Amino acid sequence: AMEKSYVSTFLLLIVISCALAKDVGKKDTKETTAKPKLPQTLSRGWGDQLIWTQTYEEALFRAKHSNKPLMIIHHLEDCPHSQALKKAFAEHKDIQKLAEKFILLNLVYETTDKNLAPDGQYVPRILFIDPSLTVRADITGRYSNRLYAYEPSDISLLHSNMQKAMKFLKTEL
């Protein structure tokens, strides 16, 4: 029994961590080499028909003034965990529908706001911010070592967390 619990803990640790790209400079050169590909929209594949904000500042401004919750998705293009979650997110009809009620931002880089990394800068991670611009540290996934991480198998939990973010809105304002 001892061995078994050791293995599962170890798996949990490796299951959702993608190393962050340290060398951001490399990214730019990849983009500029002319490869025929679809124009990159702000959705980056998380929901092409949804309206995405361009910057964190714009997202905060919109959340505050539209009285909608903000959902921020940190991810990396070359992270397999991010890719898998993105696919599950984009294909989940109820999530896509509910997402229309949010201010949306997906980031492939870290902001300087430490509130967006309450327990570290891992990807993918999803945080909710209410219109009073408070990070909802109470809306978490199911991993104690990566509170805001989700896997494709957690997609229904993410959906209910989105509903939770909407519900708080009604009760508190």
N, CA, C and O of each residue as an XYZ file, in Angstrom:
692
protein
N       0.846     -1.197      0.000
C       0.000      0.000      0.000
C       0.886      1.253      0.000
O       0.590      2.251     -0.657
N       1.962      1.164      0.747
C       2.898      2.294      0.841
C       3.367      2.705     -0.556
O       3.342      3.881     -0.920
N       3.794      1.703     -1.324
C       4.321      1.963     -2.657
C       3.293      2.647     -3.541
O       3.612      3.584     -4.274
N       2.059      2.173     -3.466
C       0.994      2.676     -4.325
C       0.752      4.172     -4.105
O       0.658      4.939     -5.064
N       0.652      4.577     -2.849
C       0.370      5.986     -2.592
C       1.555      6.846     -3.034
O       1.377      7.986     -3.462
N       2.735      6.306     -2.930
C       3.912      7.035     -3.373
C       3.829      7.304     -4.875
O       4.093      8.412     -5.344
N       3.459      6.268     -5.606
C       3.363      6.408     -7.057
C       2.307      7.431     -7.462
O       2.553      8.256     -8.342
N       1.125      7.385     -6.826
C       0.072      8.308     -7.244
C       0.430      9.752     -6.929
O       0.085     10.659     -7.686
N       1.121      9.970     -5.813
C       1.539     11.333     -5.499
C       2.529     11.818     -6.540
O       2.471     12.962     -6.991
N       3.426     10.945     -6.907
C       4.426     11.302     -7.891
C       3.762     11.652     -9.228
O       4.136     12.620     -9.891
N       2.778     10.849     -9.602
C       2.059     11.112    -10.852
C       1.371     12.464    -10.816
O       1.414     13.222    -11.784
N       0.733     12.760     -9.684
C       0.046     14.041     -9.554
C       1.003     15.196     -9.798
O       0.649     16.192    -10.428
N       2.219     15.050     -9.289
C       3.190     16.130     -9.422
C       3.579     16.364    -10.867
O       3.757     17.507    -11.289
N       3.713     15.278    -11.635
C       4.161     15.494    -13.009
C       3.016     15.701    -13.979
O       3.223     16.157    -15.103
N       1.811     15.368    -13.550
C       0.722     15.325    -14.517
C       0.411     16.672    -15.156
O       0.078     16.726    -16.340
N       0.513     17.764    -14.393
C       0.073     19.007    -15.004
C       1.128     20.084    -15.110
O       0.787     21.223    -15.431
N       2.376     19.793    -14.860
C       3.300     20.915    -14.940
C       3.959     20.960    -16.305
O       4.530     19.973    -16.769
N       3.875     22.097    -16.929
C       4.660     22.341    -18.120
C       5.640     23.423    -17.732
O       5.257     24.433    -17.142
N       6.875     23.223    -18.053
C       7.861     24.262    -17.731
C       7.518     25.518    -18.521
O       7.104     25.444    -19.677
N       7.693     26.657    -17.890
C       7.434     27.908    -18.608
C       8.602     28.202    -19.529
O       9.756     27.914    -19.209
N       8.286     28.777    -20.669
C       9.346     29.124    -21.613
C      10.174     30.251    -21.010
O       9.685     31.366    -20.825
N      11.415     29.952    -20.709
C      12.271     30.967    -20.099
C      12.690     31.984    -21.174
O      12.747     33.190    -20.936
N      12.972     31.455    -22.335
C      13.530     32.325    -23.363
C      12.420     32.833    -24.266
O      12.067     32.192    -25.255
N      11.877     33.981    -23.921
C      10.757     34.524    -24.682
C      11.235     35.011    -26.040
O      10.468     35.022    -27.003
N      12.487     35.410    -26.119
C      13.048     35.926    -27.375
C      12.920     34.929    -28.514
O      12.731     35.309    -29.669
N      13.027     33.645    -28.173
C      12.949     32.605    -29.214
C      11.602     32.614    -29.927
O      11.517     32.371    -31.130
N      10.560     32.899    -29.166
C       9.203     32.878    -29.722
C       9.063     33.785    -30.947
O       8.470     33.404    -31.957
N       9.628     35.000    -30.833
C       9.424     35.985    -31.897
C       9.959     35.489    -33.239
O       9.330     35.684    -34.279
N      11.126     34.846    -33.203
C      11.716     34.407    -34.460
C      10.834     33.348    -35.128
O      10.746     33.275    -36.354
N      10.184     32.530    -34.292
C       9.311     31.500    -34.849
C       8.144     32.145    -35.605
O       7.753     31.692    -36.680
N       7.605     33.209    -35.019
C       6.444     33.863    -35.619
C       6.788     34.530    -36.955
O       5.982     34.537    -37.886
N       8.005     35.093    -37.031
C       8.331     35.881    -38.218
C       8.691     35.011    -39.420
O       8.500     35.433    -40.560
N       9.209     33.805    -39.186
C       9.493     32.946    -40.343
C       8.175     32.638    -41.041
O       7.246     32.099    -40.439
N       8.111     32.985    -42.304
C       6.845     32.897    -43.034
C       6.429     31.441    -43.221
O       6.989     30.720    -44.047
N       5.452     31.031    -42.453
C       4.852     29.717    -42.634
C       3.396     29.984    -42.970
O       2.733     30.742    -42.262
N       2.883     29.380    -44.034
C       1.462     29.625    -44.323
C       0.615     29.027    -43.205
O       0.526     27.806    -43.075
N      -0.004     29.882    -42.403
C      -0.926     29.357    -41.410
C      -2.053     30.349    -41.219
O      -1.954     31.510    -41.615
N      -3.127     29.874    -40.604
C      -4.288     30.732    -40.402
C      -3.911     31.937    -39.561
O      -3.081     31.822    -38.659
N      -4.497     33.078    -39.837
C      -4.195     34.243    -39.026
C      -4.541     33.965    -37.569
O      -5.584     33.389    -37.261
N      -3.656     34.380    -36.688
C      -3.830     34.108    -35.267
C      -4.823     35.106    -34.674
O      -4.560     36.309    -34.661
N      -5.953     34.617    -34.188
C      -6.893     35.531    -33.545
C      -6.572     35.574    -32.055
O      -5.777     34.779    -31.553
N      -7.198     36.504    -31.368
C      -6.969     36.629    -29.922
C      -7.425     35.389    -29.161
O      -6.999     35.163    -28.029
N      -8.280     34.595    -29.770
C      -8.774     33.402    -29.073
C      -7.672     32.353    -28.943
O      -7.700     31.536    -28.022
N      -6.719     32.371    -29.844
C      -5.652     31.365    -29.913
C      -6.210     29.948    -29.865
O      -5.541     29.024    -29.403
N      -7.452     29.782    -30.350
C      -8.034     28.444    -30.428
C      -8.907     28.050    -29.246
O      -9.434     26.938    -29.221
N      -9.074     28.938    -28.262
C      -9.884     28.610    -27.084
C     -11.369     28.832    -27.325
O     -12.191     28.469    -26.483
N     -11.724     29.418    -28.454
C     -13.129     29.677    -28.763
C     -13.161     30.823    -29.753
O     -13.253     31.990    -29.372
N     -13.084     30.475    -31.030
C     -12.902     31.497    -32.059
C     -14.090     32.428    -32.198
O     -13.951     33.545    -32.697
N     -15.275     31.972    -31.754
C     -16.438     32.837    -31.920
C     -16.661     33.715    -30.678
O     -17.564     34.551    -30.660
N     -15.844     33.522    -29.656
C     -15.967     34.323    -28.436
C     -15.185     35.624    -28.574
O     -14.281     35.731    -29.403
N     -15.538     36.603    -27.759
C     -14.816     37.876    -27.790
C     -13.724     37.846    -26.722
O     -14.011     37.701    -25.534
N     -12.483     37.984    -27.151
C     -11.342     37.931    -26.246
C     -10.702     39.309    -26.123
O     -10.596     40.045    -27.103
N     -10.280     39.648    -24.918
C      -9.568     40.909    -24.742
C      -8.102     40.710    -25.103
O      -7.595     39.589    -25.129
N      -7.436     41.826    -25.380
C      -6.065     41.755    -25.859
C      -5.045     41.807    -24.734
O      -4.015     41.135    -24.792
N      -5.333     42.613    -23.699
C      -4.376     42.773    -22.610
C      -5.064     42.601    -21.258
O      -6.287     42.687    -21.144
N      -4.254     42.359    -20.255
C      -4.747     42.215    -18.885
C      -5.425     43.510    -18.433
O      -6.486     43.479    -17.809
N      -4.801     44.650    -18.757
C      -5.359     45.951    -18.369
C      -6.744     46.150    -18.974
O      -7.678     46.580    -18.297
N      -6.857     45.833    -20.250
C      -8.144     45.983    -20.927
C      -9.184     45.059    -20.294
O     -10.338     45.444    -20.107
N      -8.764     43.841    -19.967
C      -9.673     42.859    -19.361
C     -10.193     43.356    -18.011
O     -11.384     43.242    -17.722
N      -9.303     43.904    -17.191
C      -9.709     44.436    -15.882
C     -10.694     45.591    -16.047
O     -11.704     45.670    -15.348
N     -10.381     46.477    -16.978
C     -11.239     47.630    -17.237
C     -12.639     47.164    -17.644
O     -13.647     47.661    -17.140
N     -12.676     46.203    -18.565
C     -13.970     45.709    -19.051
C     -14.763     44.993    -17.974
O     -15.980     45.151    -17.885
N     -14.072     44.199    -17.148
C     -14.757     43.469    -16.076
C     -15.412     44.469    -15.120
O     -16.567     44.315    -14.722
N     -14.648     45.481    -14.770
C     -15.128     46.479    -13.811
C     -16.338     47.231    -14.371
O     -17.321     47.446    -13.662
N     -16.262     47.626    -15.633
C     -17.295     48.492    -16.195
C     -18.487     47.745    -16.786
O     -19.551     48.331    -16.983
N     -18.316     46.463    -17.068
C     -19.447     45.708    -17.623
C     -20.115     44.883    -16.537
O     -21.154     44.264    -16.764
N     -19.504     44.879    -15.344
C     -20.014     44.076    -14.243
C     -20.073     42.585    -14.585
O     -20.994     41.877    -14.176
N     -19.076     42.126    -15.339
C     -18.981     40.696    -15.656
C     -17.725     40.132    -14.995
O     -16.749     40.853    -14.791
N     -17.752     38.836    -14.659
C     -16.530     38.235    -14.133
C     -15.510     38.061    -15.260
O     -15.867     37.971    -16.435
N     -14.257     38.017    -14.882
C     -13.166     37.847    -15.838
C     -12.573     36.459    -15.653
O     -12.321     36.022    -14.529
N     -12.354     35.773    -16.766
C     -11.692     34.473    -16.725
C     -10.366     34.598    -17.454
O     -10.325     34.966    -18.628
N      -9.284     34.290    -16.757
C      -7.952     34.383    -17.357
C      -7.348     32.993    -17.474
O      -7.248     32.252    -16.496
N      -6.951     32.660    -18.689
C      -6.343     31.349    -18.956
C      -4.865     31.562    -19.280
O      -4.533     32.204    -20.276
N      -3.994     31.033    -18.453
C      -2.554     31.044    -18.759
C      -2.213     29.732    -19.441
O      -2.554     28.658    -18.944
N      -1.547     29.817    -20.565
C      -1.202     28.599    -21.295
C       0.033     28.855    -22.141
O       0.479     29.996    -22.269
N       0.584     27.797    -22.717
C       1.691     27.951    -23.655
C       1.404     27.122    -24.892
O       0.886     26.009    -24.804
N       1.749     27.679    -26.050
C       1.464     26.998    -27.314
C       2.175     25.649    -27.401
O       1.632     24.703    -27.973
N       3.379     25.550    -26.843
C       4.129     24.293    -27.003
C       4.028     23.376    -25.785
O       4.847     22.474    -25.610
N       3.016     23.613    -24.942
C       2.798     22.763    -23.770
C       1.674     21.777    -24.075
O       0.544     22.194    -24.330
N       1.963     20.479    -24.052
C       0.933     19.483    -24.393
C      -0.286     19.529    -23.461
O      -1.408     19.265    -23.892
N      -0.063     19.865    -22.187
C      -1.178     19.968    -21.246
C      -2.086     21.135    -21.625
O      -3.311     21.021    -21.579
N      -1.473     22.257    -21.998
C      -2.247     23.421    -22.432
C      -3.048     23.080    -23.683
O      -4.228     23.418    -23.784
N      -2.402     22.409    -24.635
C      -3.059     22.051    -25.894
C      -4.257     21.143    -25.646
O      -5.322     21.329    -26.235
N      -4.074     20.167    -24.776
C      -5.148     19.207    -24.500
C      -6.329     19.912    -23.828
O      -7.485     19.650    -24.158
N      -6.029     20.807    -22.885
C      -7.095     21.526    -22.190
C      -7.816     22.464    -23.165
O      -9.040     22.586    -23.129
N      -7.054     23.115    -24.025
C      -7.637     24.029    -25.011
C      -8.637     23.296    -25.903
O      -9.725     23.801    -26.180
N      -8.256     22.104    -26.345
C      -9.127     21.318    -27.221
C     -10.428     20.962    -26.484
O     -11.519     21.097    -27.039
N     -10.303     20.510    -25.239
C     -11.479     20.144    -24.449
C     -12.372     21.368    -24.218
O     -13.597     21.272    -24.290
N     -11.755     22.506    -23.944
C     -12.464     23.754    -23.677
C     -13.218     24.218    -24.927
O     -14.390     24.590    -24.857
N     -12.531     24.188    -26.059
C     -13.121     24.676    -27.307
C     -14.252     23.772    -27.794
O     -15.175     24.234    -28.466
N     -14.179     22.474    -27.453
C     -15.184     21.529    -27.943
C     -16.362     21.353    -26.986
O     -17.334     20.675    -27.317
N     -16.279     21.953    -25.816
C     -17.327     21.797    -24.807
C     -18.410     22.860    -25.045
O     -18.212     24.040    -24.757
N     -19.541     22.420    -25.571
C     -20.586     23.369    -25.985
C     -21.070     24.255    -24.829
O     -21.233     25.463    -24.996
N     -21.299     23.648    -23.661
C     -21.821     24.415    -22.523
C     -20.820     25.448    -22.027
O     -21.197     26.552    -21.632
N     -19.547     25.083    -22.051
C     -18.508     26.033    -21.630
C     -18.451     27.201    -22.607
O     -18.370     28.360    -22.199
N     -18.495     26.886    -23.903
C     -18.429     27.944    -24.905
C     -19.619     28.897    -24.768
O     -19.483     30.109    -24.934
N     -20.777     28.331    -24.464
C     -21.983     29.146    -24.286
C     -21.856     30.041    -23.046
O     -22.122     31.242    -23.099
N     -21.448     29.431    -21.942
C     -21.314     30.170    -20.692
C     -20.211     31.226    -20.779
O     -20.305     32.284    -20.156
N     -19.188     30.937    -21.541
C     -18.050     31.858    -21.673
C     -18.469     33.205    -22.259
O     -17.791     34.212    -22.057
N     -19.587     33.221    -22.985
C     -20.076     34.479    -23.561
C     -20.428     35.491    -22.476
O     -20.469     36.694    -22.735
N     -20.684     35.007    -21.261
C     -21.080     35.902    -20.169
C     -19.866     36.450    -19.403
O     -20.018     37.219    -18.454
N     -18.669     36.046    -19.824
C     -17.447     36.463    -19.150
C     -16.663     37.466    -19.994
O     -16.810     37.524    -21.215
N     -15.838     38.241    -19.324
C     -14.746     38.919    -20.015
C     -13.645     37.866    -20.100
O     -13.326     37.226    -19.098
N     -13.070     37.682    -21.267
C     -12.144     36.573    -21.477
C     -10.752     37.056    -21.868
O     -10.595     37.997    -22.646
N      -9.752     36.390    -21.310
C      -8.364     36.698    -21.665
C      -7.571     35.404    -21.606
O      -7.645     34.675    -20.617
N      -6.821     35.116    -22.646
C      -5.873     34.009    -22.549
C      -4.479     34.568    -22.801
O      -4.275     35.382    -23.702
N      -3.534     34.126    -22.000
C      -2.181     34.682    -22.033
C      -1.145     33.589    -22.253
O      -1.216     32.518    -21.652
N      -0.189     33.873    -23.118
C       0.928     32.941    -23.310
C       2.184     33.518    -22.660
O       3.297     33.076    -22.942
N       1.996     34.506    -21.793
C       3.113     35.066    -21.032
C       2.576     35.436    -19.661
O       1.362     35.525    -19.478
N       3.448     35.650    -18.706
C       3.034     36.008    -17.356
C       2.879     37.521    -17.240
O       3.620     38.277    -17.869
N       1.918     37.956    -16.438
C       1.810     39.381    -16.148
C       2.683     39.672    -14.928
O       3.179     38.750    -14.281
N       2.866     40.943    -14.620
C       3.640     41.288    -13.427
C       2.772     41.226    -12.181
O       3.274     41.374    -11.067
N       1.469     41.008    -12.359
C       0.556     40.963    -11.220
C       0.690     39.640    -10.472
O       0.287     38.588    -10.967
N       1.261     39.709     -9.276
C       1.490     38.495     -8.475
C       0.174     37.811     -8.084
O       0.157     36.615     -7.789
N      -0.930     38.574     -8.083
C      -2.221     37.986     -7.723
C      -2.660     36.919     -8.709
O      -3.508     36.086     -8.389
N      -2.086     36.939     -9.911
C      -2.458     35.948    -10.921
C      -1.635     34.672    -10.792
O      -1.844     33.717    -11.541
N      -0.704     34.654     -9.848
C       0.078     33.441     -9.599
C       0.094     33.157     -8.098
O       1.157     33.127     -7.479
N      -1.102     32.948     -7.509
C      -1.175     32.781     -6.048
C      -0.347     31.606     -5.559
O       0.176     31.633     -4.445
N      -0.222     30.568     -6.390
C       0.576     29.411     -5.961
C       1.581     29.003     -7.031
O       1.930     27.829     -7.150
N       2.036     29.964     -7.796
C       3.098     29.667     -8.769
C       2.708     29.935    -10.207
O       1.531     30.089    -10.533
N       3.722     29.988    -11.063
C       3.513     30.327    -12.475
C       3.553     29.071    -13.333
O       4.491     28.878    -14.107
N       2.544     28.215    -13.203
C       2.494     27.005    -14.006
C       1.404     27.185    -15.070
O       0.538     28.053    -14.958
N       1.471     26.353    -16.087
C       0.418     26.346    -17.097
C      -0.017     24.908    -17.335
O       0.770     23.989    -17.110
N      -1.250     24.688    -17.782
C      -2.282     25.710    -17.882
C      -2.874     26.009    -16.506
O      -2.962     25.123    -15.655
N      -3.272     27.245    -16.296
C      -4.013     27.582    -15.075
C      -5.073     28.621    -15.406
O      -4.888     29.469    -16.278
N      -6.177     28.535    -14.694
C      -7.325     29.393    -14.981
C      -7.779     30.058    -13.687
O      -8.066     29.390    -12.694
N      -7.837     31.380    -13.719
C      -8.280     32.140    -12.551
C      -9.484     32.993    -12.901
O      -9.651     33.436    -14.038
N     -10.315     33.211    -11.900
C     -11.496     34.067    -12.070
C     -11.320     35.325    -11.232
O     -10.831     35.273    -10.103
N     -11.724     36.453    -11.800
C     -11.639     37.736    -11.114
C     -13.017     38.369    -11.182
O     -13.622     38.431    -12.252
N     -13.522     38.842    -10.036
C     -14.866     39.425    -10.075
C     -14.790     40.916    -10.428
O     -13.698     41.485    -10.447
N     -15.927     41.553    -10.706
C     -15.916     42.947    -11.164
C     -15.345     43.936    -10.147
O     -15.018     45.067    -10.504
N     -15.222     43.515     -8.868
C     -14.560     44.390     -7.903
C     -13.047     44.224     -8.028
O     -12.279     44.780     -7.243
N     -12.632     43.439     -9.041
C     -11.229     43.174     -9.370
C     -10.509     42.374     -8.290
O      -9.315     42.550     -8.050
N     -11.272     41.489     -7.643
C     -10.707     40.573     -6.666
C     -10.494     39.214     -7.316
O     -11.406     38.668     -7.937
N      -9.288     38.665     -7.174
C      -9.034     37.304     -7.667
C      -9.780     36.324     -6.773
O      -9.620     36.342     -5.553
N     -10.601     35.461     -7.388
C     -11.370     34.493     -6.609
C     -10.481     33.296     -6.280
O     -10.478     32.289     -6.987
N      -9.729     33.432     -5.192
C      -8.832     32.354     -4.784
C      -9.615     31.132     -4.324
O      -9.049     30.055     -4.132
N     -10.930     31.309     -4.147
C     -11.759     30.205     -3.648
C     -12.318     29.345     -4.778
O     -12.972     28.336     -4.516
N     -12.072     29.726     -6.026
C     -12.551     28.899     -7.145
C     -11.360     28.141     -7.715
O     -10.581     28.669     -8.510
N     -11.242     26.894     -7.287
C     -10.037     26.128     -7.613
C     -10.378     24.804     -8.298
O     -11.523     24.352     -8.289
N      -9.359     24.207     -8.882
C      -9.488     22.872     -9.472
C      -9.318     21.821     -8.391
O      -9.535     22.094     -7.211
N      -8.924     20.600     -8.801
C      -8.893     19.540     -7.783
C      -7.482     19.125     -7.355
O      -7.322     18.101     -6.691
N      -6.474     19.888     -7.717
C      -5.111     19.508     -7.341
C      -4.595     20.433     -6.259
O      -4.579     21.652     -6.429
N      -4.168     19.848     -5.134
C      -3.743     20.695     -4.019
C      -2.401     21.359     -4.294
O      -2.087     22.398     -3.713
N      -1.605     20.756     -5.184
C      -0.298     21.360     -5.446
C      -0.329     22.322     -6.642
O       0.659     23.004     -6.915
N      -1.454     22.376     -7.349
C      -1.624     23.295     -8.473
C      -3.088     23.709     -8.442
O      -3.915     23.150     -9.162
N      -3.404     24.698     -7.599
C      -4.809     24.978     -7.280
C      -5.652     25.384     -8.487
O      -6.855     25.123     -8.515
N      -5.036     26.018     -9.482
C      -5.832     26.566    -10.591
C      -5.578     25.805    -11.893
O      -5.844     26.307    -12.985
N      -5.061     24.587    -11.753
C      -4.789     23.751    -12.916
C      -6.009     22.886    -13.235
O      -6.740     22.460    -12.342
N      -6.205     22.643    -14.518
C      -7.272     21.746    -14.962
C      -6.713     20.848    -16.048
O      -5.869     21.261    -16.843
N      -7.193     19.619    -16.072
C      -6.888     18.684    -17.145
C      -8.153     18.518    -17.971
O      -9.238     18.895    -17.526
N      -8.025     17.950    -19.184
C      -9.236     17.714    -19.977
C     -10.292     16.923    -19.203
O     -11.488     17.148    -19.385
N      -9.860     16.003    -18.345
C     -10.827     15.210    -17.571
C     -11.535     16.044    -16.497
O     -12.520     15.596    -15.911
N     -11.033     17.251    -16.241
C     -11.655     18.136    -15.241
C     -12.602     19.139    -15.884
O     -13.021     20.099    -15.237
N     -12.943     18.926    -17.153
C     -13.663     19.965    -17.889
C     -15.036     20.259    -17.281
O     -15.495     21.400    -17.333
N     -15.693     19.259    -16.711
C     -17.005     19.546    -16.106
C     -16.843     20.314    -14.791
O     -17.713     21.101    -14.418
N     -15.729     20.083    -14.090
C     -15.430     20.870    -12.895
C     -15.181     22.337    -13.288
O     -15.622     23.259    -12.602
N     -14.481     22.525    -14.382
C     -14.243     23.889    -14.859
C     -15.571     24.568    -15.195
O     -15.780     25.741    -14.885
N     -16.456     23.813    -15.829
C     -17.768     24.357    -16.170
C     -18.517     24.771    -14.904
O     -19.104     25.852    -14.862
N     -18.505     23.923    -13.871
C     -19.223     24.292    -12.654
C     -18.518     25.442    -11.925
O     -19.172     26.231    -11.243
N     -17.206     25.541    -12.061
C     -16.496     26.687    -11.480
C     -16.860     27.991    -12.192
O     -16.910     29.053    -11.572
N     -17.111     27.899    -13.496
C     -17.570     29.074    -14.240
C     -18.964     29.488    -13.744
O     -19.256     30.672    -13.581
N     -19.806     28.487    -13.510
C     -21.145     28.784    -12.974
C     -21.035     29.425    -11.591
O     -21.793     30.331    -11.247
N     -20.074     28.931    -10.806
C     -19.837     29.483     -9.473
C     -19.436     30.955     -9.577
O     -19.919     31.792     -8.814
N     -18.559     31.261    -10.517
C     -18.105     32.641    -10.702
C     -19.271     33.547    -11.090
O     -19.302     34.716    -10.706
N     -20.224     33.015    -11.845
C     -21.409     33.784    -12.220
C     -22.337     33.955    -11.014
O     -22.912     35.022    -10.801
N     -22.468     32.879    -10.232
C     -23.394     32.900     -9.101
C     -22.966     33.916     -8.050
O     -23.796     34.664     -7.533
N     -21.683     33.945     -7.733
C     -21.165     34.898     -6.750
C     -21.550     36.310     -7.138
O     -21.841     37.157     -6.294
N     -21.544     36.533     -8.429
C     -21.829     37.830     -8.971
C     -23.200     38.313     -8.508
O     -23.347     39.433     -8.018
N     -24.202     37.448     -8.673
C     -25.568     37.829     -8.327
C     -25.722     38.052     -6.828
O     -26.387     38.994     -6.398
N     -25.098     37.173     -6.031
C     -25.348     37.260     -4.593
C     -24.604     38.434     -3.943
O     -25.048     38.965     -2.925
N     -23.475     38.833     -4.531
C     -22.655     39.793     -3.812
C     -22.832     41.229     -4.264
O     -22.376     42.145     -3.580
N     -23.481     41.452     -5.398
C     -23.561     42.824     -5.891
C     -24.969     43.392     -5.723
O     -25.219     44.541     -6.087
